[in-house]
Amino acid sequence: MKQKLNIEEINDIDELRKLLNFINNKIELIESSKKALCDLILKNHEPICPNCHSNSINKNGKYKGKQNYICKECKKKFNGLTNSVFHHTHLSFKQIEQAFECVLHLFSIRKTAKIMKVSIKTAFTLRHKIIVCLKDIINSFVLNGDIELDEYYTSINLKGTKKENMPRMSKKRTSHGNRKRGINSHKICIVSGCDEFDNMFFAISGTGPVTSDMIKEHVVPRIRNTKKIITDCKSSYESVAKEKNWNLKQIKAGTYSDEDNNNLAEINSLHQQLDIFLSNFRGVSTKHLQQYLDLFCFLRYLNWTLDYSDQLIEFRNKIFIKNTDINYLNVCNNYSNLDFHDIYKGYNFHPLKTTT
């Protein structure tokens, strides 16, 4: 039988609810202040100059509760929010934390905007402010021990490019991709690798088949203290392995492993997971693809190292201390370091109006 509450217990419940509402209102008030955001950032690291990265700074008064600083080296003035994801934004801490949660759950831009109660452009800008900060984190990952290397190829996606900036004529979407077949100059080459300790990386290296120069530039800096490196039979790896004295094991085409049971199962599995991950966004523009590759690696890192309940806090704390130059005006710029006009120069396309 259900136990009935007496009058005193009911009064206690009412008092607790009033206290809970008071606490919630206090938290909301604190979270909406810029000073709270500054304090949260400075709690995780000492302030440094966002211009020259010097830690030789002086305090320079306060404005609206925020501590200002001046750099002794370059004389630039800044505060705790300068060049952070909070810079030039009127969003509250609660809205920004909602943005982190939406990125973590791979929500669409429209759903994120609805949850945060902001415009689609604001949600898009904040997403890219967050994921561009992952670059330094992912670049710090290095591969050790037994390493698998392979490439992932995808077609160029010009999504979000204005008509006057298009390097070629727009064409209808088809299930057959671009006109050229096989691995060609219109395919993005993404070099990738993973090791026995679950470290990984994905990096856009250029277009067309992988070359030894691509491997030297994007793969070699990621490798430390390797026991053996497993690849397919591309000759590009052979020349680099000979130069770097790698213990190279190559898997012949049409086979799954060699006589020593070396295989590329782990990296091939990651490529399948990447396919599923990118499908959540219904087409990622090539100019922003590297940021999404970094997000993929970081989410794998969170899943393998932390419980689900701790992932949001770790994600937030990692990003709060990073600097970004993404803002509302430049978020749609090309950050891929690929010259699309050079790639499509054979098309001899000249739009009526071009902008730089």
TIBANU-246247 format. One record per atom (N, C-alpha, C, O): residue in one letter; x, y, z. Coordinates in steps of 0.1 Angstrom, whole numbers, plus 2048, in hexadecimal, padded with zeros to 3 digits. Example, Ala and Ser with C-alpha at 12.3 -4.5 7.8 and 13.67 -1.06 7.14 Angstrom:
residues 2
A8847C784E
A87B7D384E
A8847DF84E
A88E7DF855
S8807EA847
S8897F5847
S88180084F
S88680B850
END
This chain:
residues 356
M8087F4800
M800800800
M80980D800
M81480D806
K8048177F9
K80B8237F9
K80A82B806
K7FF82C80C
Q81683080B
Q816837817
Q812846815
Q81784C80C
K80884B81D
K80485881B
K80D862822
K81385F82D
L80E86E81C
L817878822
L80F88082C
L804884829
N816884837
N80F88D840
N81289B83D
N81989E833
I80B8A4844
I80C8B3841
I81A8B8842
I81F8C0839
E8228B384C
E8308B884D
E8398B4842
E8418BC83D
E8378A883D
E83F8A3831
E83B8AB825
E8448AE81D
I82E8AE823
I82A8B6817
I8318C4818
I8358C980E
N8318CA824
N8378D7825
N8468D7822
N84C8E081D
D84C8CC827
D85B8CA824
D85D8C9815
D8678CF810
I8558C280E
I8568C17FF
I8558CE7F9
I85D8D27EF
D84B8D67FD
D8498E47F7
D8568EC7FA
D85A8F47F1
E85B8EC806
E8678F3809
E8738EF800
E87B8F77FB
L8758E27FE
L87F8DD7F6
L87E8E17E7
L8888E47E0
R8718E27E2
R86F8E67D4
R8738F57D3
R8788F97C9
K86F8FD7DD
K87390B7DD
K88290D7DD
K8879157D5
L8899057E5
L8979057E5
L89D9017D8
L8A79077D3
L8988F67D2
L89D8F27C5
L89B8FC7BA
L8A48FE7B2
N88F9037BA
N88D90D7B0
N8969197B2
N89B91F7A8
F89991C7BF
F8A29277C1
F8B09247BC
F8B792C7B6
I8B59177BF
I8C29137BA
I8C39137AB
I8CD9177A5
N8B890E7A4
N8B890E796
N8B891C790
N8C091E786
N8B1925796
N8B1933791
N8BF939793
N8C494178B
K8C593679E
K8D393B7A1
K8DD936797
K8E593D792
I8DC929794
I8E592378A
I8E392977D
I8ED92C776
E8D792B779
E8D493176C
E8D993F76B
E8DE944760
L8D8947776
L8DD955776
L8EC955775
L8F295D76E
I8F394C77C
I90294B77B
I90694776E
I91094C768
E90093D768
E90493775B
E903941750
E90A941746
S8F994B751
S8F7955747
S900960747
S90096873E
S909961751
S91296C752
S91F96974B
S92495E74C
K925973745
K93297273E
K93D96F748
K947968745
K93C974755
K94697275F
K947963762
K95295E764
A93C95C763
A93C94E766
A94394675B
A94A93D75E
L94194A74E
L948944743
L957946744
L95F93C742
C95B952747
C969955749
C96F94C754
C97A947752
D96894C75F
D96D94476B
D96E936767
D97892F76C
L96593075F
L96592275C
L97191F753
L977915755
I97492874A
I980926741
I98D927748
I99591E747
L98E931751
L99A934758
L99D929763
L9A8927768
K992922767
K993918771
K99B90C76B
K9A2905773
N99B90A75E
N9A28FE758
N9B0901753
N9B88F8751
H9B390E752
H9C191174D
H9C4920750
H9BB928752
E9D1923751
E9D6930754
E9D4939747
E9D593373C
P9D0945748
P9CE94E73C
P9DB950735
P9E695373B
I9DB94F727
I9E695271F
I9E195B714
I9D595C711
C9EA96270E
C9E796B703
C9E29646F6
C9EA95B6F1
P9D69666F1
P9D195F6E6
P9D89636D9
P9D795D6CE
N9E096E6D9
N9E79736CD
N9F596D6CC
N9F89676C1
C9FD96E6D6
CA0B9696D6
CA0D95D6DF
CA189576DF
HA039586E6
HA0394D6EF
HA0D94E6FA
HA139446FF
SA1095A6FE
SA1995D709
SA1195C716
SA06960717
NA17957721
NA1195772E
NA16962737
NA14963743
SA1E96B730
SA22977737
SA18982736
SA1998A72D
IA0F98373F
IA0398C73E
IA0199374C
IA0698F756
N9FA99E74B
N9F69A6757
N9E69A8756
N9E09A874C
K9E19A9762
K9D39AC763
K9D09BB75F
K9D99C3761
N9C59BD758
N9C29CA752
N9B49CF755
N9AD9D474C
G9B09CE762
G9A39D3766
G9989C9763
G99B9BE75D
K98C9CC766
K9809C4764
K9769CB75C
K9759D875D
Y96E9C4754
Y9629CA74D
Y9579C074E
Y9589B5749
K94C9C5753
K9409BC755
K9439AF75C
K93E9A5759
G94C9B0766
G94F9A576E
G95A99C769
G95F99376F
K95E99F75C
K968997756
K97699D758
K9789A9756
Q98099475C
Q98D99975E
Q99499B750
Q995991748
N99A9A774D
N9A19A9741
N9B09A8744
N9B59A974F
Y9B79A5739
Y9C69A373A
Y9CD9AB72E
Y9C69AE724
I9DA9AD730
I9E29B3726
I9EF9AB725
I9F59A872F
C9F39A8719
C9FF9A0717
CA0B9A9717
CA0C9B3711
KA159A571F
KA229AC720
KA2A9AC713
KA329B5710
EA289A170B
EA3099F6FF
EA2B9A76F3
EA329AF6EE
CA1E9A46F0
CA189AB6E4
CA0F9B66E7
CA0A9BD6DE
KA0C9B96F4
KA049C46F8
K9F59C36F5
K9EE9CD6F5
K9F19B76F1
K9E39B56ED
K9DB9B36FA
K9DF9AE704
K9CE9B96FA
K9C59B7705
K9BB9AC702
K9B79AA6F7
F9B79A570D
F9AE99A70B
F9A8996718
F9AC99C723
N99E98D718
N998988724
N997979723
N99C973719
G99197272C
G99096472C
G98895E721
G98995271D
L97F96671B
L977961710
L97C964702
L97795E6F8
T98796B701
T98D96F6F4
T9909626EC
T99895A6F1
N98B9626E0
N98E9576D6
N9899496DB
N98D93F6D5
S9819496E5
S97B93C6EA
S96E93A6E3
S96A9426DB
V96792E6E5
V95A92C6DF
V9509366E4
V9459376DE
F95393D6EF
F9499476F5
F94B9556EF
F94395E6F1
H9569576E7
H95A9646E2
H94F9696D8
H94B9616D0
H94B9756D9
H94197C6D0
H9349746D0
H92F9726C5
T92F96F6DB
T9239696DC
T91B96E6E8
T9209716F2
H90E96E6E6
H9059736F1
H8FD9676F7
H8F49686FE
L90295B6F3
L8FB94F6F8
L8FF94C707
L90A95070B
S8F694670E
S8F894371C
S90093671D
S90292F713
F905934729
F90D92872B
F90491B729
F909911723
K8F891C72C
K8EE91172A
K8ED90E71C
K8ED902718
Q8EC918713
Q8EA916705
Q8F79106FF
Q8F69076F6
I902914703
I90F90F6FE
I911901702
I9168F86FB
E90D8FD70F
E90E8F0713
E9048E770C
E9078DB709
Q8F98EC708
Q8EF8E56FF
Q8F68E26F2
Q8F48D76EC
A8FD8EB6ED
A9048EA6E0
A90E8DE6E1
A90F8D66D8
F9168DE6EC
F91F8D36EE
F9188C56EE
F91D8BB6E8
E90D8C56F5
E9058B96F6
E9008B46E8
E9008A86E5
C8FB8BE6E0
C8F68BB6D3
C9018B66CA
C8FF8AC6C2
V90D8BB6CB
V9198B66C3
V91C8A86C7
V91F89F6BF
L91C8A66D4
L91F8986D9
L91588E6D5
L9198826D2
H9098926D3
H8FE8886CF
H8FC8896C0
H8F38826BB
L9048916B8
L9038916AA
L8F68966A5
L8F189169B
F8F08A06AC
F8E38A56A8
F8E58AE69B
F8F08B469A
S8DB8B0693
S8DC8B8688
S8DC8C768C
S8D98CA697
I8E08D0682
I8E08DE685
I8D28E3689
I8D18EB692
R8C88DF681
R8BB8E3684
R8B68DF692
R8B08E7699
K8B98D3696
K8B48CE6A3
K8BC8D56AE
K8B68D96B8
T8C98D86AB
T8D18DF6B5
T8CC8EE6B7
T8CB8F26C2
A8C88F46AC
A8C39026AC
A8B69026B4
A8B390B6BB
K8AE8F86B2
K8A18F76B9
K8A38F56C8
K89C8FB6D0
I8AC8ED6CC
I8AF8EA6DA
I8B58F76E1
I8B18FA6EC
M8BE8FD6DA
M8C49096E0
M8BC9166DE
M8BE9206E5
K8B19156D6
K8A99216D3
K8B092C6CD
K8B09386D1
V8B89296C2
V8C09326BB
V8BE9306AC
V8B79276A8
S8C49396A4
S8C3937695
S8CC92B691
S8D5927698
I8C9927684
I8D191C67F
I8DF92067D
I8E891867F
K8E192D678
K8EF932676
K8F7932683
K90392F683
T8F093668E
T8F793769B
T8FB92969F
T9069266A4
A8F291F69E
A8F59116A2
A90090B699
A90990469E
F90090F68C
F90A90A683
F918910687
F922909687
T91891D68A
T92592468E
T92A91E69B
T93691B69C
L92291C6A5
L9269176B1
L92B9086B0
L9359056B6
R9259006A8
R92A8F26A5
R9388F36A0
R9418EB6A5
H93B8FC696
H9488FC690
H95290369A
H95E900699
K94E90C6A2
K9579116AC
K95B9066B6
K9679056BA
I9528FD6B9
I9568F26C2
I95F8E86BB
I9698E46C0
I95B8E36AF
I9638D86A9
I9708DC6A3
I9798D46A2
V9728E96A0
V97F8EE69B
V9898EE6A6
V9958ED6A4
C9848EE6B3
C98D8EE6BE
C9938E06C1
C99D8DF6C9
L98E8D66BA
L9938C86BC
L9A08C66B5
L9A78BC6B7
K9A48CF6AC
K9B08CD6A4
K9BC8CA6AC
K9C38C06A9
D9BF8D36B6
D9CB8D16BE
D9CB8C46C6
D9D58BE6C8
I9BF8C06CB
I9BD8B46D3
I9C18A86CA
I9C889F6CE
I9BB8A76BE
I9BD89C6B5
I9CB89B6B0
I9D18906AF
N9D18A76AD
N9DF8A76A8
N9E98A26B3
N9F489F6B0
S9E58A26C0
S9EE89D6CA
S9EE88E6CB
S9F68886D2
F9E48886C5
F9E48796C5
F9EF8736BC
F9F08786B1
V9F686A6C1
VA018636B9
V9FF8546BA
V9F884F6C3
LA0384D6B0
LA0283E6AF
LA0E8376B3
LA1983B6B0
NA0C82C6BB
NA178246C0
NA148166BE
NA098126BB
GA1F80D6BF
GA1D7FF6BF
GA197FA6B1
GA1F7FF6A7
DA107F16B0
DA0B7EC6A3
DA017F669D
D9F77F96A4
IA047FA691
I9FC80568B
I9F680067E
I9FD7F9676
E9E980467B
E9E380166E
E9E180E667
E9DC81866D
L9E580F65B
L9E381B652
L9DB818646
L9DD80D640
D9D2821642
D9CA81F636
D9C582D632
D9C7837639
E9BE82D626
E9B883A622
E9A9838620
E9A482D61E
Y9A3844622
Y994844620
Y99184F616
Y99685A617
Y98A84B60C
Y987855600
Y979859600
Y970851602
T9768655FD
T96986B5FC
T9688755F1
T97287C5EE
S95D8775EB
S95B8815E1
S95C88F5E6
S9588915F2
I9608995DE
I9608A75E2
I9518AB5E4
I9498A95DB
N94E8B25EF
N9418B75F2
N9428C65F3
N9498CB5FC
L93B8CE5EA
L93C8DC5EA
L9308E25F1
L92C8EE5EE
K92A8DB5FA
K91E8E0601
K9218ED608
K92C8EE60F
G9198F7607
G91A90460E
G92390E606
G92591960A
T92790A5FA
T92F9135F1
T92691C5E9
T91D9175E3
K9289295EA
K91F9325E3
K9219315D4
K92C92C5CF
K9179345CC
K9179325BE
K9229395B7
K9289345AE
E9259455BC
E93094D5B5
E93E9485B9
E94894C5B2
N93F93F5C3
N94C9395C7
N94E92B5C2
N9589245C5
M9449255BB
M9459175B6
M9509165AC
M95191E5A3
P95890B5AE
P9639085A4
P95E900598
P9668FF58E
R9528FC598
R94C8F558D
R93D8F758D
R9378FD596
M9378F3582
M9288F4581
M9228EB58B
M9268E058E
S9178F0591
S90F8E759A
S9098DC592
S9058DD587
K9088D0599
K9028C5592
K8F88BE59B
K8F98BF5A7
K8EF8B6595
K8E58AF59D
K8EC8A45A5
K8F589E5A1
R8E68A25B1
R8EB8975B9
R8E788A5B3
R8DB8885AF
T8F08815B3
T8ED8735AE
T8F38695B8
T8FC86C5C0
S8EF85D5B6
S8F48525BF
S90184D5BA
S9078455C0
H9058525AE
H91284D5A8
H91E8565AB
H9298535A6
G91C8605B3
G9278695B6
G92C8715AA
G9248755A2
N9398745A9
N93E87D59E
N940874592
N93F868592
R94487B587
R94487457A
R95186B579
R950861572
K95C86F57F
K96886757E
K96685B587
K96285C592
R96B850582
R96A84358A
R977841591
R98284658D
G97683859C
G9828355A3
G9888405AB
G98284A5AD
I99483E5B0
I99B8485B8
I9A18525AE
I9AB84E5A7
N99D85E5AE
N9A18685A5
N9A38755AC
N9A28765B8
S9A68805A4
S9AA88D5AA
S99E8945B0
S99F89E5B6
H99288E5AE
H9868945B4
H98188C5C0
H97688F5C6
K98A8845C5
K98887C5D2
K9918825DD
K99D8845DA
I98B8845E8
I9938885F4
I99A87C5FA
I9948725FD
C9A787D5FC
C9AF873602
C9B1876611
C9B7880614
I9AC86E61A
I9AD86F628
I9B686462D
I9B185862E
V9C2868631
V9CB85D637
V9C685B646
V9C286464D
S9C784E64A
S9C284B657
S9CA84065D
S9D1838656
G9CA83F66A
G9D2835671
G9CD83367F
G9C683B685
C9D0827685
C9CC824692
C9D681A698
C9DD814690
D9D88196A5
D9E18116AB
D9DB8076B5
D9CE8086B7
E9E37FF6BC
E9DD7F56C5
E9D87FB6D2
E9D27F46DA
F9DB8086D4
F9D680F6E0
F9CA8186DD
F9C78216E6
D9C48166D2
D9B781D6CE
D9BA82C6CB
D9B08346CB
N9C68306C8
N9C983D6C3
N9C683D6B4
N9C88336AE
M9C18486AF
M9BE8496A0
M9BF85769B
M9C08606A3
F9BF85868E
F9BF865688
F9B986467A
F9BA859673
F9B386E675
F9AE86F667
F9B287D662
F9AF887669
A9B987E657
A9BE88B652
A9BC88C643
A9C088363C
I9B689763F
I9B589A630
I9C389D62B
I9CA8A662F
S9C8895621
S9D589661C
S9D689C60E
S9E08A0609
G9CA89C607
G9CA8A25F9
G9BF89B5F1
G9B68965F7
T9C189A5E4
T9B88945DB
T9BF8895D3
T9CC88A5D1
G9B887F5CF
G9BE8745C7
G9C486A5D0
G9C386A5DC
P9CB8605C9
P9D28555D1
P9DC85A5DA
P9E28655D8
V9DE8535E5
V9E88575EF
V9F68565E9
V9F984D5E2
T9FE8605ED
TA0C8605E8
TA168605F4
TA12862600
SA2285E5F1
SA2C85D5FC
SA2D86B603
SA3086C60F
DA2C8765FB
DA2C883601
DA2188560B
DA2388B616
MA15880608
MA09881611
MA0C87A61E
MA0987F629
IA1286E61D
IA15866628
IA2086D631
IA1F86D63D
KA2A87262B
KA35879632
KA2F88563A
KA33888645
EA2688D633
EA2189963A
EA16896644
EA1689D64E
HA0D88C642
HA0288B64B
HA0287E654
H9FB87E65E
VA0A874650
VA0B868658
VA17867661
VA1686466C
VA2386965B
VA2F868662
VA3086F66F
VA3486A679
PA2B87C670
PA2B88367D
PA2387D687
PA24881693
RA19874684
RA1086E68E
RA16862694
RA1085C69D
IA2185D68F
IA2684F693
IA3285169D
IA3B85869A
RA318496A8
RA3C8496B2
RA3E83A6B6
RA348336B8
NA4A8366B7
NA4E8296BD
NA4581D6B7
NA3F8166BF
TA4581C6AA
TA3D8116A4
TA448046A4
TA508036A2
KA3C7F96A7
KA427EC6A6
KA407E7697
KA4A7E2691
KA347E8692
KA327E5684
KA277ED67E
KA1E7F1686
IA277EF671
IA1C7F766B
IA167EE660
IA1D7E9657
IA097ED660
IA027E5657
I9FA7EE64D
I9F37F7651
T9FC7EC640
T9F57F3636
T9F17EA62B
T9F37DE62B
D9EA7F0621
D9E87E8614
D9F57E960C
D9FF7ED610
C9F47E45FF
CA007E35F7
CA037EF5EF
CA0A7EE5E4
K9FF7FB5F3
KA038075EB
KA128095EC
KA188085F7
SA1880D5E1
SA2680F5E1
SA2A81B5E8
SA3681D5EC
SA218255EA
SA248315F2
SA2982E600
SA32835605
YA23824606
YA28820613
YA3581A613
YA3D81B61D
EA38812609
EA4580B608
EA51815608
EA5B813610
SA50820600
SA5B829600
SA5D83160D
SA68833611
VA52834613
VA5383B620
VA5883262B
VA60836633
AA5382562B
AA5881C635
AA67819634
AA6E81763E
KA6C819628
KA7A816626
KA8282262B
KA8D820631
EA7D82E629
EA8483A62E
EA8383C63D
EA8D840643
KA78838643
KA77839651
KA7A82D659
KA7882D666
NA7E822652
NA81815659
NA7680F661
NA7780A66C
WA6A81065B
WA5E80A661
WA5E7FA65E
WA647F6654
NA597F3668
NA567E5666
NA497E465F
NA3E7E2665
LA497E4651
LA3D7E5649
LA377D7646
LA3E7CE641
KA2A7D5649
KA237C9645
KA187CD63C
KA0F7D5640
QA187C862F
QA0E7CC625
QA057C0622
QA097B5620
I9F87C3622
I9ED7B961F
I9EA7BA610
I9E77C460B
K9EC7AE609
K9E97AE5FB
K9DB7B05F8
K9D27AD600
A9D87B65EC
A9CB7B85E7
A9C37AB5E6
A9C87A15E1
G9B77AB5EA
G9AE79F5EA
G9B07965F5
G9A978C5F6
T9B87995FF
T9BA79160B
T9B7799617
T9B77A5617
Y9B4792622
Y9B079962F
Y9BC79A639
Y9BB7A2642
S9C5791637
S9D1791640
S9DD78A639
S9DB78362F
D9E878B63F
D9F478463A
D9F7778642
D9EF77464A
EA0277163F
EA05765646
EA08766655
EA0775D65D
DA0B773659
DA0D775668
DA0077A66E
DA0077F67A
N9F577A667
N9E877E66C
N9E778D66E
N9DE792676
N9EF795668
N9EE7A3668
N9E27A765F
N9E07A1654
N9DA7B1663
N9CE7B565B
N9CB7C365E
N9D17CA666
L9C17C8656
L9BD7D6657
L9AF7D765C
L9A77E0659
A9AB7CE665
A99D7CD669
A9997D9671
A98E7DE670
E9A27DE67A
E99F7E9683
E99D7F667B
E9937FD67D
I9A67F9672
I9A480666B
I998805661
I99280F65F
N9967F965B
N98A7F8653
N97D7F965A
N9737FF655
S97D7F5667
S9717F6670
S96F805672
S96480A673
L97A80D675
L97981B677
L97382266B
L96B82C66C
H97781E65F
H972824653
H963822652
H95B82B64D
Q95E816656
Q950813655
Q94881C660
Q93E82165D
Q94F81E66B
Q949826676
Q948835671
Q93F83C674
L95383966A
L953847664
L94884965A
L94285465A
D94583F652
D93A840648
D92D843650
D92584B64C
I92A83B65A
I91E83D662
I91E84B669
I914851669
F92984F66E
F92B85C675
F92786766B
F91F87066F
L92D867660
L92B872656
L91D872650
L91887D64D
S916866650
S90986664B
S8FF86D654
S8F4871650
N90386F661
N8FA87766A
N8F8885666
N8EE88C669
F90288B65E
F90289965A
F8FD89B64C
F8FC8A6647
R8F9890645
R8F3890638
R8FC89962E
R8F78A1627
G90889662E
G91289D625
G91A8A762C
G9148B1631
V9278A562D
V92F8AF634
V9378B6629
V93E8AF620
S9378C3629
S93F8CB61F
S94E8C8621
S9538C762C
T9558C6616
T9638C3616
T96B8CE61D
T9758CB624
K9678DA61C
K96E8E5623
K96E8E4632
K9768EB639
H9648DC637
H9638DB646
H9668CC64A
H9648C9656
L96A8C4640
L96A8B5643
L9748B264E
L9728A9656
Q9808B964E
Q98A8B5658
Q9858B7666
Q9898B066F
Q97D8C2669
Q9788C4676
Q96F8B867A
Q96F8B4686
Y9678B3671
Y95E8A7674
Y96689B676
Y96289267E
L97189966F
L97A88E671
L98088F67F
L981884686
D98489B684
D98989C691
D97F89969C
D9818936A6
L97289D699
L96789A6A2
L96588B6A3
L9638866AE
F966884698
F964876698
F96F86F6A1
F96B8676A9
C97B87369F
C98686E6A8
C9848716B6
C9868686BF
F98087D6B9
F97E8816C7
F97387A6CE
F9748766DA
L9688786C7
L95D8706CC
L9608626CF
L95C85C6D9
R96885C6C6
R96D84E6C9
R97684E6D5
R9758456DE
Y97E8586D7
Y98785A6E3
Y97E85A6EF
Y9818546F9
L9738626EF
L96A8636FB
L9648566FE
L963852709
N95F84F6F3
N9588426F5
N9618386FB
N95C82F703
W96E8386F8
W97782E6FC
W97D83170A
W982827710
T97D83D70E
T98484171A
T97B845726
T97F844731
L96F849723
L96684E72E
L95884872E
L953844724
D95284873A
D94484473B
D93C84F734
D94085B733
Y93084B730
Y927854729
Y924861731
Y92386C72C
S92285F73E
S91F86B747
S92A875748
S92788174B
D936871745
D94287A746
D946880739
D94E889739
Q94087C72E
Q945880721
Q94288F71E
Q94A896718
L936894722
L9338A171F
L93C8AB727
L9408B5721
I93F8A8733
I9478B173B
I9558B1736
I95C8BB735
E95B8A5731
E9688A472C
E9688AC71E
E9728B371C
F95E8AB716
F95D8B2709
F95D8C170C
F9658C8705
R9558C5715
R9548D4718
R9618D971D
R9668E4719
N9678D2727
N9748D772D
N97F8D7723
N9888E0724
K9808CE71A
K98A8CE710
K9898DA706
K9938DF702
I97D8DD703
I97B8E86F9
I97C8F66FF
I9808FF6F8
F9788F770C
F977905712
F98590C711
F985918710
I990904712
I99D90A713
I9A390C706
I9AF911705
K99C9096FB
K9A290A6ED
K99E9176E7
K99391D6EA
N9A691C6DE
N9A39286D7
N99E9256C9
N9A291B6C3
T99592E6C3
T99092C6B6
T98E9396AF
T98B9436B6
D99193A6A2
D98F94669B
D982945692
D97F94E68A
I97A93B695
I96D93A68E
I963944693
I96294669F
N95C94B68A
N95295468F
N946954685
N94694C67B
Y93C95C687
Y93095C680
Y932960671
Y92B95B668
L93D96766E
L94096C660
L948962658
L94696164C
N95295B65F
N95B953657
N958944658
N96093C653
V94D94065F
V94B932661
V94992A654
V94C91E654
C945930649
C94392963D
C950929634
C94F925628
N95B92E639
N96792F631
N96D92162F
N969917635
N97691F625
N97C913622
N98891062C
N99191762C
Y986906635
Y99090263E
Y9988F563B
Y99E8F0643
S9968F162F
S99B8E462B
S9A98E4625
S9B08DA624
N9AE8F0622
N9BB8F261B
N9BC8EC60D
N9C68EA608
L9B08E9607
L9AF8E45FA
L9AA8EF5F1
L9A18F75F4
D9B18F15E5
D9AD8FB5DC
D9A48F55D2
D9A88EE5C8
F9978F75D3
F98D8F05CB
F98E8F55BC
F98B8EE5B3
H9919025BA
H9939075AD
H99E9005A6
H99E8FE599
D9A98FD5AD
D9B48F65A7
D9B08E75A3
D9B48E2599
I9A88E15AC
I9A48D35AA
I99B8D259D
I99C8C9596
Y9938DC59B
Y9898DC590
Y98E8E5585
Y9858E957C
K99B8E8584
K99F8F1579
K99D8EB56B
K99C8F3562
G99D8DE56A
G99A8D855D
G98C8DA558
G9898D854C
Y9838DF561
Y9758E255C
Y9748EF555
Y96B8F254E
N97F8F8557
N97F905550
N97290D553
N96C91354A
F96E90C560
F961913564
F964921569
F96D923571
H95D92A564
H95F938568
H95193E56B
H949942563
P94E93F578
P94194557D
P940953579
P94A95A577
L934958577
L931966573
L93797057D
L93C97A579
K93796C58A
K93C975594
K94496D59E
K93F9635A3
T9509715A1
T95996A5AB
T95C9735B6
T95D97F5B4
T95E96E5C2
T9629755CD
T96F96E5D3
T9719635D1
T9779765DA
T9839715E0
T98196F5EF
T98A96A5F6
END
